Amino acid sequence: MIATLFQILGGLALFLLAMGMMTDGLKNSAGQNLRHLLGAWTKTPLKGFGTGVLITGIVQSSSAVTIATIGFVNAGVLSLRQSLGVVLGANVGTTMTGWLVSLVGFGLRIDTFAMLLLATGVALKLLAPGHRGKSAGEALAGFALFFLALSLLKDSLGGMADDFSGATLVYQGYGLPVLVMFGFLTTLLTQSSSAALAIILTAAAGQLLSLESAAAAVIGANLGTTSTAAIAVLSATANARRLALGHVIFNLITGVIALIILPVMLWLIARFADWFELGANPAVSLALFHTLFNLLGAAIMLPFAPQFADLLNRLFRSQEEDSAEPRYLDNTLVKTPELALAAVDQEMKRLIDITRGLLRVCIDREALRVAQIQPMSETALSLSIAITDYISRLRSERMQASTVNALAGSFRTCRYLTEATHLAPALLHLRNAHGGPDGSTLEQDRAHYLTELRQLIASKDAAPEQYVRVEQAYQRLKSSLLELVVKRALPIGNGERILDDLSAVRRLSDQWHKALNWSASTGSDADSAGSTSAEGEKHPHQYR
C-alpha cells in the first residue's frame, strides 16, 4: 500500500513537472507565426470545436488535448475564447475511444510513443542550434513526460480500478447517483476517461451492468476527466484556471442534462440501433450514447461560448491582469489609423513603463524568486500582444507613409520588449549567483556591471553612451569569470551557468537599448507619460 502511495505521488509530481516543461517550452518557442496559425484554426468557437474533435480523435486522449490547450493558454498563445471551443471539441473527440472498444475491441495508446517523443525532445534540447529549437525540444519532452505520468498513475491505481468492475460494486440496486460516482472515481483514479470507458463497456458487455446503469457510469466518467485539468492548473495562470473551470462547468451541465433526459436518450439510441442495424450490443449502444450526449452538450454551449468566456474572464482577476488590459485601444478607430496612432502611443508608454518596472525589481529587490515576477511578466506580454494585434487590424488602404513608419516602429519595439521580458529571469539569476568570494574581483566587476545596467534601465530616452559603458562592464565581468574558471577558482559548472545568464542579460540590455529609441509620434502631452511612469513604479512594492 505504501509503495502504491509513493507511485501515485511520483506520478502526480511527474505530471506537474511535465506541465511546467510544456508551458515553458511553448512560451519560449511559440513565435508570432505559431500564434497566428493556431489563431486561424481556432478563430471562431466552431473552428476551435472542429480542431478539438480532430486532434482528440487522432491522439485518443481528451486529457492530452485539454492539457496541451491549457499549456497554450498558460503560455499566452491562445485566448480563453479560442480555447473553449477546443475543449468542447475534445469532449466529443474522446468518444472515438468508445467506438474503438465496442467495434474493434481495443483502443489506441499514444503513450507507447512517449519514449520516442522524450528521446526526440531531449535531442532537440541538446542539439538544436537555435533558442526556439531548444525550447521546442523542452515542450516535446514535457509532452512525453505527461504521457509517462499518466501511464504511471494508471499502473499504480490499476488494481484499485479493477476492483470497481467487480459484481459487488456494480449491484443494480445502488441507483444512478452511485453509478455516476462510480464512473467519476474510476476516471479520477486512472486519470483517463478512455480507461474508465473500457471498464464500463466491458462490464456492460459482460452483463454486470444494465444499459441504464452503464450509461450513468459513462456520464460520471465524462465528469471525472475534468480532474486532469484541475490538477494541471494548480500553479497555472488565471486564464488557464478559467479554462479548467469552463471545462468543469461544461461537463457538469452536459452530465446533468444527460441524466434528466436519460430515458429519452436510451429510447432514441434503441431506435438508432434498429435503423443502422447495430444489433443488441450494449457496448455499441453505450458508445452511441456517449457520442450523442456530448454532441448535445456542445450544441447547447457553443452558441454561448463568447458570453461564457466573458463571464469566466471576471473570475480570478488580479492587479496584473487589470494592468494588462488596454486602456486606449479603441476598436472604432481601426478604420482611421491616423487617429488610432495616438492610442497606440499611449499604450506603448504603459508597456515601456511596465517592462522597466519588471527589470527594476529583478535588479534591486532582495530575496526575489522567479515565480514572484511571473505575474508582472504576464502583464507585459499580454499588453504587448494586445498592441501588436491592434496594429495588425488597422486599415492600411490610405495610410500615410509617416503613419506606417510610426506603427512599424511600435510593432518592432513590442518585439524588443517581449524578448527583454522573457530574459528577465536571467537578470535575477545573475544578481543572485554566488561566484567568487566576497570582495573578489569577480564580485566587484559584477556589482559594477549591475550598477551600469541599472542606470541603463532607468534611462527614459535612448542612451548610447550609457549602453557603451554597460558593454564595457560586461566584457570586464566576462573576462574575470573566465579567468577564475581557467584557474579552477570557480567550479566549471557554476562558471558555465553564470556565463549563460550573463549572455542572456547582455541580450536583454541590447533589446532594452533598442526599445529606448522609441518615441511617441503624435505629440501627446508629457503628463500622460508621467502618469504611466508613476503607475509603473507601483509594481515593485508588491514583492516586498
Contacts in CASP RR format, 6 or more apart in sequence:
PFRMAT RR
TARGET T0000
AUTHOR 0000-0000-0000
METHOD contacts of the structure
MODEL  1
MIATLFQILGGLALFLLAMGMMTDGLKNSAGQNLRHLLGAWTKTPLKGFG
TGVLITGIVQSSSAVTIATIGFVNAGVLSLRQSLGVVLGANVGTTMTGWL
VSLVGFGLRIDTFAMLLLATGVALKLLAPGHRGKSAGEALAGFALFFLAL
SLLKDSLGGMADDFSGATLVYQGYGLPVLVMFGFLTTLLTQSSSAALAII
LTAAAGQLLSLESAAAAVIGANLGTTSTAAIAVLSATANARRLALGHVIF
NLITGVIALIILPVMLWLIARFADWFELGANPAVSLALFHTLFNLLGAAI
MLPFAPQFADLLNRLFRSQEEDSAEPRYLDNTLVKTPELALAAVDQEMKR
LIDITRGLLRVCIDREALRVAQIQPMSETALSLSIAITDYISRLRSERMQ
ASTVNALAGSFRTCRYLTEATHLAPALLHLRNAHGGPDGSTLEQDRAHYL
TELRQLIASKDAAPEQYVRVEQAYQRLKSSLLELVVKRALPIGNGERILD
DLSAVRRLSDQWHKALNWSASTGSDADSAGSTSAEGEKHPHQYR
4 156 0 8 1.000
4 157 0 8 1.000
7 152 0 8 1.000
7 155 0 8 1.000
7 156 0 8 1.000
8 153 0 8 1.000
8 156 0 8 1.000
8 157 0 8 1.000
10 152 0 8 1.000
11 149 0 8 1.000
11 152 0 8 1.000
11 153 0 8 1.000
11 156 0 8 1.000
12 149 0 8 1.000
12 153 0 8 1.000
12 231 0 8 1.000
14 145 0 8 1.000
14 148 0 8 1.000
14 149 0 8 1.000
14 152 0 8 1.000
15 146 0 8 1.000
15 149 0 8 1.000
15 150 0 8 1.000
15 153 0 8 1.000
15 191 0 8 1.000
15 231 0 8 1.000
15 232 0 8 1.000
16 231 0 8 1.000
16 232 0 8 1.000
16 234 0 8 1.000
16 235 0 8 1.000
17 142 0 8 1.000
17 145 0 8 1.000
17 149 0 8 1.000
18 142 0 8 1.000
18 143 0 8 1.000
18 144 0 8 1.000
18 145 0 8 1.000
18 146 0 8 1.000
18 148 0 8 1.000
18 149 0 8 1.000
19 67 0 8 1.000
19 70 0 8 1.000
19 71 0 8 1.000
19 142 0 8 1.000
19 146 0 8 1.000
19 232 0 8 1.000
19 236 0 8 1.000
20 142 0 8 1.000
21 138 0 8 1.000
21 139 0 8 1.000
21 141 0 8 1.000
21 142 0 8 1.000
21 145 0 8 1.000
22 67 0 8 1.000
22 68 0 8 1.000
22 71 0 8 1.000
22 139 0 8 1.000
22 142 0 8 1.000
22 143 0 8 1.000
22 146 0 8 1.000
23 71 0 8 1.000
23 74 0 8 1.000
23 75 0 8 1.000
23 236 0 8 1.000
24 135 0 8 1.000
24 138 0 8 1.000
24 139 0 8 1.000
25 75 0 8 1.000
25 135 0 8 1.000
25 136 0 8 1.000
25 137 0 8 1.000
25 138 0 8 1.000
25 139 0 8 1.000
26 71 0 8 1.000
26 72 0 8 1.000
26 74 0 8 1.000
26 75 0 8 1.000
26 77 0 8 1.000
26 135 0 8 1.000
26 139 0 8 1.000
27 74 0 8 1.000
27 75 0 8 1.000
27 76 0 8 1.000
27 77 0 8 1.000
27 135 0 8 1.000
27 422 0 8 1.000
28 131 0 8 1.000
28 132 0 8 1.000
28 135 0 8 1.000
28 138 0 8 1.000
28 422 0 8 1.000
29 132 0 8 1.000
29 133 0 8 1.000
29 135 0 8 1.000
29 136 0 8 1.000
29 137 0 8 1.000
29 138 0 8 1.000
29 139 0 8 1.000
30 72 0 8 1.000
30 75 0 8 1.000
30 76 0 8 1.000
30 77 0 8 1.000
31 132 0 8 1.000
32 388 0 8 1.000
34 77 0 8 1.000
35 76 0 8 1.000
35 77 0 8 1.000
38 72 0 8 1.000
38 77 0 8 1.000
38 78 0 8 1.000
38 82 0 8 1.000
39 78 0 8 1.000
39 82 0 8 1.000
41 47 0 8 1.000
41 48 0 8 1.000
41 51 0 8 1.000
42 48 0 8 1.000
42 51 0 8 1.000
42 78 0 8 1.000
42 82 0 8 1.000
42 83 0 8 1.000
42 85 0 8 1.000
42 86 0 8 1.000
43 82 0 8 1.000
45 81 0 8 1.000
45 84 0 8 1.000
45 85 0 8 1.000
45 88 0 8 1.000
45 302 0 8 1.000
45 305 0 8 1.000
45 306 0 8 1.000
46 85 0 8 1.000
46 302 0 8 1.000
48 82 0 8 1.000
48 85 0 8 1.000
48 86 0 8 1.000
48 89 0 8 1.000
49 85 0 8 1.000
49 86 0 8 1.000
49 88 0 8 1.000
49 89 0 8 1.000
49 92 0 8 1.000
49 298 0 8 1.000
49 302 0 8 1.000
50 89 0 8 1.000
51 85 0 8 1.000
51 86 0 8 1.000
51 89 0 8 1.000
52 65 0 8 1.000
52 85 0 8 1.000
52 86 0 8 1.000
52 87 0 8 1.000
52 88 0 8 1.000
52 89 0 8 1.000
52 90 0 8 1.000
52 92 0 8 1.000
52 93 0 8 1.000
53 89 0 8 1.000
53 90 0 8 1.000
53 92 0 8 1.000
53 93 0 8 1.000
55 65 0 8 1.000
55 86 0 8 1.000
55 90 0 8 1.000
56 62 0 8 1.000
56 64 0 8 1.000
56 65 0 8 1.000
56 89 0 8 1.000
56 90 0 8 1.000
56 92 0 8 1.000
56 93 0 8 1.000
56 94 0 8 1.000
56 96 0 8 1.000
57 93 0 8 1.000
57 94 0 8 1.000
57 96 0 8 1.000
59 65 0 8 1.000
59 110 0 8 1.000
60 94 0 8 1.000
60 96 0 8 1.000
60 97 0 8 1.000
60 100 0 8 1.000
60 107 0 8 1.000
60 108 0 8 1.000
60 109 0 8 1.000
60 110 0 8 1.000
60 194 0 8 1.000
61 94 0 8 1.000
61 110 0 8 1.000
61 150 0 8 1.000
61 192 0 8 1.000
61 194 0 8 1.000
62 90 0 8 1.000
62 91 0 8 1.000
62 93 0 8 1.000
62 94 0 8 1.000
62 193 0 8 1.000
62 225 0 8 1.000
63 150 0 8 1.000
63 191 0 8 1.000
63 192 0 8 1.000
63 193 0 8 1.000
63 225 0 8 1.000
63 228 0 8 1.000
63 229 0 8 1.000
64 110 0 8 1.000
64 143 0 8 1.000
64 146 0 8 1.000
64 147 0 8 1.000
65 86 0 8 1.000
65 87 0 8 1.000
65 90 0 8 1.000
66 87 0 8 1.000
66 90 0 8 1.000
66 225 0 8 1.000
66 228 0 8 1.000
66 229 0 8 1.000
66 232 0 8 1.000
66 247 0 8 1.000
67 146 0 8 1.000
67 228 0 8 1.000
67 229 0 8 1.000
67 232 0 8 1.000
68 143 0 8 1.000
69 78 0 8 1.000
69 83 0 8 1.000
69 86 0 8 1.000
69 87 0 8 1.000
69 90 0 8 1.000
69 243 0 8 1.000
70 83 0 8 1.000
70 229 0 8 1.000
70 232 0 8 1.000
70 233 0 8 1.000
70 236 0 8 1.000
70 240 0 8 1.000
70 243 0 8 1.000
70 244 0 8 1.000
71 77 0 8 1.000
71 232 0 8 1.000
71 236 0 8 1.000
71 240 0 8 1.000
72 78 0 8 1.000
72 83 0 8 1.000
73 79 0 8 1.000
73 80 0 8 1.000
73 83 0 8 1.000
73 237 0 8 1.000
73 239 0 8 1.000
73 240 0 8 1.000
73 243 0 8 1.000
74 236 0 8 1.000
74 237 0 8 1.000
74 239 0 8 1.000
74 240 0 8 1.000
76 237 0 8 1.000
76 239 0 8 1.000
76 381 0 8 1.000
76 382 0 8 1.000
76 385 0 8 1.000
78 86 0 8 1.000
79 239 0 8 1.000
80 239 0 8 1.000
80 242 0 8 1.000
80 243 0 8 1.000
80 309 0 8 1.000
80 312 0 8 1.000
80 313 0 8 1.000
81 305 0 8 1.000
81 306 0 8 1.000
81 309 0 8 1.000
83 243 0 8 1.000
84 243 0 8 1.000
84 246 0 8 1.000
84 305 0 8 1.000
84 308 0 8 1.000
84 309 0 8 1.000
85 302 0 8 1.000
85 305 0 8 1.000
87 243 0 8 1.000
87 246 0 8 1.000
87 247 0 8 1.000
87 250 0 8 1.000
88 250 0 8 1.000
88 297 0 8 1.000
88 298 0 8 1.000
88 301 0 8 1.000
88 302 0 8 1.000
88 305 0 8 1.000
89 298 0 8 1.000
91 222 0 8 1.000
91 225 0 8 1.000
91 250 0 8 1.000
91 251 0 8 1.000
91 254 0 8 1.000
91 294 0 8 1.000
91 298 0 8 1.000
92 291 0 8 1.000
92 294 0 8 1.000
92 295 0 8 1.000
92 298 0 8 1.000
93 294 0 8 1.000
94 193 0 8 1.000
94 194 0 8 1.000
94 225 0 8 1.000
95 287 0 8 1.000
95 290 0 8 1.000
95 291 0 8 1.000
95 294 0 8 1.000
97 107 0 8 1.000
97 193 0 8 1.000
97 194 0 8 1.000
97 197 0 8 1.000
97 198 0 8 1.000
98 194 0 8 1.000
98 197 0 8 1.000
98 198 0 8 1.000
98 201 0 8 1.000
98 283 0 8 1.000
98 286 0 8 1.000
98 287 0 8 1.000
98 290 0 8 1.000
99 287 0 8 1.000
99 291 0 8 1.000
100 106 0 8 1.000
100 107 0 8 1.000
100 108 0 8 1.000
101 107 0 8 1.000
101 197 0 8 1.000
101 198 0 8 1.000
101 201 0 8 1.000
101 202 0 8 1.000
101 283 0 8 1.000
101 287 0 8 1.000
102 201 0 8 1.000
102 281 0 8 1.000
102 283 0 8 1.000
102 284 0 8 1.000
102 286 0 8 1.000
102 287 0 8 1.000
103 284 0 8 1.000
103 287 0 8 1.000
107 194 0 8 1.000
107 198 0 8 1.000
110 147 0 8 1.000
111 147 0 8 1.000
111 148 0 8 1.000
111 150 0 8 1.000
111 151 0 8 1.000
113 147 0 8 1.000
114 144 0 8 1.000
114 145 0 8 1.000
114 147 0 8 1.000
114 148 0 8 1.000
114 151 0 8 1.000
115 144 0 8 1.000
115 148 0 8 1.000
116 144 0 8 1.000
117 140 0 8 1.000
117 141 0 8 1.000
117 143 0 8 1.000
117 144 0 8 1.000
117 147 0 8 1.000
118 141 0 8 1.000
118 142 0 8 1.000
118 144 0 8 1.000
118 145 0 8 1.000
118 148 0 8 1.000
120 137 0 8 1.000
120 140 0 8 1.000
121 136 0 8 1.000
121 137 0 8 1.000
121 138 0 8 1.000
121 140 0 8 1.000
121 141 0 8 1.000
121 144 0 8 1.000
122 137 0 8 1.000
122 141 0 8 1.000
123 137 0 8 1.000
124 133 0 8 1.000
124 134 0 8 1.000
124 136 0 8 1.000
124 137 0 8 1.000
124 140 0 8 1.000
125 134 0 8 1.000
125 137 0 8 1.000
125 138 0 8 1.000
125 141 0 8 1.000
128 134 0 8 1.000
128 136 0 8 1.000
128 137 0 8 1.000
150 191 0 8 1.000
150 192 0 8 1.000
153 190 0 8 1.000
153 191 0 8 1.000
154 161 0 8 1.000
154 190 0 8 1.000
154 191 0 8 1.000
154 192 0 8 1.000
154 195 0 8 1.000
157 189 0 8 1.000
157 190 0 8 1.000
157 191 0 8 1.000
158 189 0 8 1.000
158 190 0 8 1.000
160 189 0 8 1.000
161 186 0 8 1.000
161 189 0 8 1.000
161 190 0 8 1.000
161 195 0 8 1.000
161 196 0 8 1.000
161 199 0 8 1.000
162 199 0 8 1.000
163 169 0 8 1.000
164 170 0 8 1.000
164 182 0 8 1.000
164 183 0 8 1.000
164 185 0 8 1.000
164 186 0 8 1.000
164 199 0 8 1.000
165 199 0 8 1.000
165 202 0 8 1.000
165 203 0 8 1.000
165 208 0 8 1.000
166 203 0 8 1.000
166 208 0 8 1.000
167 208 0 8 1.000
169 182 0 8 1.000
170 179 0 8 1.000
170 182 0 8 1.000
170 203 0 8 1.000
170 208 0 8 1.000
170 209 0 8 1.000
170 213 0 8 1.000
172 209 0 8 1.000
172 210 0 8 1.000
172 213 0 8 1.000
174 182 0 8 1.000
174 213 0 8 1.000
175 213 0 8 1.000
175 216 0 8 1.000
176 212 0 8 1.000
176 213 0 8 1.000
176 216 0 8 1.000
176 259 0 8 1.000
176 262 0 8 1.000
179 209 0 8 1.000
179 213 0 8 1.000
179 214 0 8 1.000
179 216 0 8 1.000
179 217 0 8 1.000
180 216 0 8 1.000
180 217 0 8 1.000
180 219 0 8 1.000
180 220 0 8 1.000
180 223 0 8 1.000
180 259 0 8 1.000
181 220 0 8 1.000
182 217 0 8 1.000
182 220 0 8 1.000
183 196 0 8 1.000
183 200 0 8 1.000
183 217 0 8 1.000
183 218 0 8 1.000
183 219 0 8 1.000
183 220 0 8 1.000
183 221 0 8 1.000
183 223 0 8 1.000
183 224 0 8 1.000
184 220 0 8 1.000
184 221 0 8 1.000
184 223 0 8 1.000
184 224 0 8 1.000
186 195 0 8 1.000
186 196 0 8 1.000
186 199 0 8 1.000
186 200 0 8 1.000
186 217 0 8 1.000
186 221 0 8 1.000
187 193 0 8 1.000
187 195 0 8 1.000
187 196 0 8 1.000
187 220 0 8 1.000
187 221 0 8 1.000
187 223 0 8 1.000
187 224 0 8 1.000
187 225 0 8 1.000
187 227 0 8 1.000
188 224 0 8 1.000
188 227 0 8 1.000
190 196 0 8 1.000
191 227 0 8 1.000
191 228 0 8 1.000
192 225 0 8 1.000
193 221 0 8 1.000
193 222 0 8 1.000
193 224 0 8 1.000
193 225 0 8 1.000
196 221 0 8 1.000
196 224 0 8 1.000
197 218 0 8 1.000
197 221 0 8 1.000
197 286 0 8 1.000
197 290 0 8 1.000
200 209 0 8 1.000
200 214 0 8 1.000
200 217 0 8 1.000
200 218 0 8 1.000
200 221 0 8 1.000
200 286 0 8 1.000
201 214 0 8 1.000
201 282 0 8 1.000
201 283 0 8 1.000
201 286 0 8 1.000
201 287 0 8 1.000
202 283 0 8 1.000
203 209 0 8 1.000
203 214 0 8 1.000
203 217 0 8 1.000
204 210 0 8 1.000
204 211 0 8 1.000
204 214 0 8 1.000
204 282 0 8 1.000
204 283 0 8 1.000
204 286 0 8 1.000
205 281 0 8 1.000
205 282 0 8 1.000
205 283 0 8 1.000
209 217 0 8 1.000
211 266 0 8 1.000
211 282 0 8 1.000
211 285 0 8 1.000
211 286 0 8 1.000
212 262 0 8 1.000
212 266 0 8 1.000
214 282 0 8 1.000
214 286 0 8 1.000
215 258 0 8 1.000
215 262 0 8 1.000
215 265 0 8 1.000
215 266 0 8 1.000
215 286 0 8 1.000
215 289 0 8 1.000
216 259 0 8 1.000
216 262 0 8 1.000
218 286 0 8 1.000
218 289 0 8 1.000
218 290 0 8 1.000
219 255 0 8 1.000
219 258 0 8 1.000
219 259 0 8 1.000
219 293 0 8 1.000
220 255 0 8 1.000
222 251 0 8 1.000
222 254 0 8 1.000
222 255 0 8 1.000
222 290 0 8 1.000
222 293 0 8 1.000
222 294 0 8 1.000
223 251 0 8 1.000
223 252 0 8 1.000
223 255 0 8 1.000
224 251 0 8 1.000
225 251 0 8 1.000
226 244 0 8 1.000
226 247 0 8 1.000
226 248 0 8 1.000
226 251 0 8 1.000
229 243 0 8 1.000
229 244 0 8 1.000
229 247 0 8 1.000
229 248 0 8 1.000
230 244 0 8 1.000
230 248 0 8 1.000
232 240 0 8 1.000
232 244 0 8 1.000
233 240 0 8 1.000
233 241 0 8 1.000
233 243 0 8 1.000
233 244 0 8 1.000
236 244 0 8 1.000
237 378 0 8 1.000
238 315 0 8 1.000
238 316 0 8 1.000
238 317 0 8 1.000
238 318 0 8 1.000
238 321 0 8 1.000
241 315 0 8 1.000
241 316 0 8 1.000
242 312 0 8 1.000
242 313 0 8 1.000
242 315 0 8 1.000
242 316 0 8 1.000
243 312 0 8 1.000
245 312 0 8 1.000
245 315 0 8 1.000
246 308 0 8 1.000
246 312 0 8 1.000
249 308 0 8 1.000
250 297 0 8 1.000
250 301 0 8 1.000
253 297 0 8 1.000
253 300 0 8 1.000
253 301 0 8 1.000
254 293 0 8 1.000
254 294 0 8 1.000
254 296 0 8 1.000
254 297 0 8 1.000
254 300 0 8 1.000
254 301 0 8 1.000
255 293 0 8 1.000
257 293 0 8 1.000
257 296 0 8 1.000
257 297 0 8 1.000
257 300 0 8 1.000
258 265 0 8 1.000
258 293 0 8 1.000
258 296 0 8 1.000
265 289 0 8 1.000
265 292 0 8 1.000
265 293 0 8 1.000
266 289 0 8 1.000
268 292 0 8 1.000
269 285 0 8 1.000
269 288 0 8 1.000
269 289 0 8 1.000
269 292 0 8 1.000
270 285 0 8 1.000
272 278 0 8 1.000
272 288 0 8 1.000
273 279 0 8 1.000
273 280 0 8 1.000
273 281 0 8 1.000
273 284 0 8 1.000
273 285 0 8 1.000
273 288 0 8 1.000
278 284 0 8 1.000
278 285 0 8 1.000
278 288 0 8 1.000
301 308 0 8 1.000
318 375 0 8 1.000
319 542 0 8 1.000
320 375 0 8 1.000
320 376 0 8 1.000
320 378 0 8 1.000
320 379 0 8 1.000
321 378 0 8 1.000
321 379 0 8 1.000
321 382 0 8 1.000
323 350 0 8 1.000
323 354 0 8 1.000
323 379 0 8 1.000
323 383 0 8 1.000
323 535 0 8 1.000
323 539 0 8 1.000
324 378 0 8 1.000
324 379 0 8 1.000
324 380 0 8 1.000
324 382 0 8 1.000
324 383 0 8 1.000
324 386 0 8 1.000
325 386 0 8 1.000
326 347 0 8 1.000
326 383 0 8 1.000
326 386 0 8 1.000
326 387 0 8 1.000
326 390 0 8 1.000
327 346 0 8 1.000
327 347 0 8 1.000
327 350 0 8 1.000
328 342 0 8 1.000
328 343 0 8 1.000
328 344 0 8 1.000
328 346 0 8 1.000
328 347 0 8 1.000
329 340 0 8 1.000
329 343 0 8 1.000
329 344 0 8 1.000
329 347 0 8 1.000
329 386 0 8 1.000
329 387 0 8 1.000
329 390 0 8 1.000
330 340 0 8 1.000
330 343 0 8 1.000
333 339 0 8 1.000
333 340 0 8 1.000
333 343 0 8 1.000
334 340 0 8 1.000
334 390 0 8 1.000
334 393 0 8 1.000
334 394 0 8 1.000
334 395 0 8 1.000
335 395 0 8 1.000
336 395 0 8 1.000
337 394 0 8 1.000
337 395 0 8 1.000
337 396 0 8 1.000
337 399 0 8 1.000
337 403 0 8 1.000
337 407 0 8 1.000
338 399 0 8 1.000
338 400 0 8 1.000
338 403 0 8 1.000
340 390 0 8 1.000
340 394 0 8 1.000
341 403 0 8 1.000
341 406 0 8 1.000
341 407 0 8 1.000
341 521 0 8 1.000
341 522 0 8 1.000
342 522 0 8 1.000
342 524 0 8 1.000
343 390 0 8 1.000
344 387 0 8 1.000
344 390 0 8 1.000
344 391 0 8 1.000
344 407 0 8 1.000
344 410 0 8 1.000
345 410 0 8 1.000
345 520 0 8 1.000
345 521 0 8 1.000
345 522 0 8 1.000
345 523 0 8 1.000
345 524 0 8 1.000
346 524 0 8 1.000
346 528 0 8 1.000
346 532 0 8 1.000
347 383 0 8 1.000
347 386 0 8 1.000
347 387 0 8 1.000
347 390 0 8 1.000
348 387 0 8 1.000
348 410 0 8 1.000
348 413 0 8 1.000
348 414 0 8 1.000
348 518 0 8 1.000
348 520 0 8 1.000
349 520 0 8 1.000
349 528 0 8 1.000
349 529 0 8 1.000
349 532 0 8 1.000
349 533 0 8 1.000
350 383 0 8 1.000
350 532 0 8 1.000
350 535 0 8 1.000
351 380 0 8 1.000
351 383 0 8 1.000
351 384 0 8 1.000
351 387 0 8 1.000
351 414 0 8 1.000
351 417 0 8 1.000
352 413 0 8 1.000
352 417 0 8 1.000
352 515 0 8 1.000
352 518 0 8 1.000
353 532 0 8 1.000
353 533 0 8 1.000
353 535 0 8 1.000
353 536 0 8 1.000
354 376 0 8 1.000
354 379 0 8 1.000
354 380 0 8 1.000
354 383 0 8 1.000
354 536 0 8 1.000
354 539 0 8 1.000
355 380 0 8 1.000
355 417 0 8 1.000
355 420 0 8 1.000
355 421 0 8 1.000
355 512 0 8 1.000
355 515 0 8 1.000
356 457 0 8 1.000
356 458 0 8 1.000
356 536 0 8 1.000
357 376 0 8 1.000
357 536 0 8 1.000
357 537 0 8 1.000
357 539 0 8 1.000
357 540 0 8 1.000
358 373 0 8 1.000
358 376 0 8 1.000
358 377 0 8 1.000
358 380 0 8 1.000
358 421 0 8 1.000
358 424 0 8 1.000
358 539 0 8 1.000
359 420 0 8 1.000
359 424 0 8 1.000
359 427 0 8 1.000
359 457 0 8 1.000
359 508 0 8 1.000
359 512 0 8 1.000
360 454 0 8 1.000
360 457 0 8 1.000
360 458 0 8 1.000
360 540 0 8 1.000
361 368 0 8 1.000
361 373 0 8 1.000
361 376 0 8 1.000
361 539 0 8 1.000
361 540 0 8 1.000
361 543 0 8 1.000
362 368 0 8 1.000
362 373 0 8 1.000
362 424 0 8 1.000
362 425 0 8 1.000
362 427 0 8 1.000
362 428 0 8 1.000
362 431 0 8 1.000
363 427 0 8 1.000
363 431 0 8 1.000
363 450 0 8 1.000
363 453 0 8 1.000
363 454 0 8 1.000
363 457 0 8 1.000
364 454 0 8 1.000
364 540 0 8 1.000
365 540 0 8 1.000
365 543 0 8 1.000
365 544 0 8 1.000
368 428 0 8 1.000
368 543 0 8 1.000
369 428 0 8 1.000
370 425 0 8 1.000
370 428 0 8 1.000
370 429 0 8 1.000
372 543 0 8 1.000
373 424 0 8 1.000
373 425 0 8 1.000
373 428 0 8 1.000
373 543 0 8 1.000
376 539 0 8 1.000
377 421 0 8 1.000
377 422 0 8 1.000
377 424 0 8 1.000
380 417 0 8 1.000
380 418 0 8 1.000
380 421 0 8 1.000
381 418 0 8 1.000
381 421 0 8 1.000
384 414 0 8 1.000
384 417 0 8 1.000
384 418 0 8 1.000
384 421 0 8 1.000
387 410 0 8 1.000
387 411 0 8 1.000
387 414 0 8 1.000
388 411 0 8 1.000
388 414 0 8 1.000
388 415 0 8 1.000
391 407 0 8 1.000
391 410 0 8 1.000
391 411 0 8 1.000
394 407 0 8 1.000
396 404 0 8 1.000
402 521 0 8 1.000
406 521 0 8 1.000
406 522 0 8 1.000
409 518 0 8 1.000
410 518 0 8 1.000
413 514 0 8 1.000
413 515 0 8 1.000
413 517 0 8 1.000
413 518 0 8 1.000
416 511 0 8 1.000
416 512 0 8 1.000
416 514 0 8 1.000
416 515 0 8 1.000
417 511 0 8 1.000
417 512 0 8 1.000
417 515 0 8 1.000
419 507 0 8 1.000
419 508 0 8 1.000
419 511 0 8 1.000
420 508 0 8 1.000
420 511 0 8 1.000
420 512 0 8 1.000
420 515 0 8 1.000
423 504 0 8 1.000
423 505 0 8 1.000
423 507 0 8 1.000
423 508 0 8 1.000
423 511 0 8 1.000
424 508 0 8 1.000
426 500 0 8 1.000
426 501 0 8 1.000
426 504 0 8 1.000
426 505 0 8 1.000
426 508 0 8 1.000
427 453 0 8 1.000
427 501 0 8 1.000
427 504 0 8 1.000
427 505 0 8 1.000
427 508 0 8 1.000
429 497 0 8 1.000
429 501 0 8 1.000
430 446 0 8 1.000
430 450 0 8 1.000
430 498 0 8 1.000
430 501 0 8 1.000
430 502 0 8 1.000
430 505 0 8 1.000
431 450 0 8 1.000
433 446 0 8 1.000
433 494 0 8 1.000
433 497 0 8 1.000
433 498 0 8 1.000
433 501 0 8 1.000
434 494 0 8 1.000
435 442 0 8 1.000
435 443 0 8 1.000
435 484 0 8 1.000
435 490 0 8 1.000
435 494 0 8 1.000
435 495 0 8 1.000
435 498 0 8 1.000
436 442 0 8 1.000
436 443 0 8 1.000
436 484 0 8 1.000
436 489 0 8 1.000
436 490 0 8 1.000
437 443 0 8 1.000
441 480 0 8 1.000
442 477 0 8 1.000
442 480 0 8 1.000
442 481 0 8 1.000
442 484 0 8 1.000
442 490 0 8 1.000
445 473 0 8 1.000
445 476 0 8 1.000
445 477 0 8 1.000
445 480 0 8 1.000
446 477 0 8 1.000
448 473 0 8 1.000
448 476 0 8 1.000
448 477 0 8 1.000
449 470 0 8 1.000
449 473 0 8 1.000
449 474 0 8 1.000
449 476 0 8 1.000
449 477 0 8 1.000
451 473 0 8 1.000
452 466 0 8 1.000
452 469 0 8 1.000
452 470 0 8 1.000
452 473 0 8 1.000
453 470 0 8 1.000
453 473 0 8 1.000
453 505 0 8 1.000
453 509 0 8 1.000
455 463 0 8 1.000
455 466 0 8 1.000
455 469 0 8 1.000
456 463 0 8 1.000
456 466 0 8 1.000
456 467 0 8 1.000
456 470 0 8 1.000
456 509 0 8 1.000
456 512 0 8 1.000
456 513 0 8 1.000
457 512 0 8 1.000
459 466 0 8 1.000
459 516 0 8 1.000
460 516 0 8 1.000
461 516 0 8 1.000
461 519 0 8 1.000
462 513 0 8 1.000
462 516 0 8 1.000
462 517 0 8 1.000
463 513 0 8 1.000
463 516 0 8 1.000
464 513 0 8 1.000
467 509 0 8 1.000
467 513 0 8 1.000
470 509 0 8 1.000
470 513 0 8 1.000
471 506 0 8 1.000
471 509 0 8 1.000
474 502 0 8 1.000
474 506 0 8 1.000
474 509 0 8 1.000
477 502 0 8 1.000
478 499 0 8 1.000
478 502 0 8 1.000
481 490 0 8 1.000
481 495 0 8 1.000
481 498 0 8 1.000
481 499 0 8 1.000
481 502 0 8 1.000
482 499 0 8 1.000
484 490 0 8 1.000
484 495 0 8 1.000
485 492 0 8 1.000
485 495 0 8 1.000
520 529 0 8 1.000
END
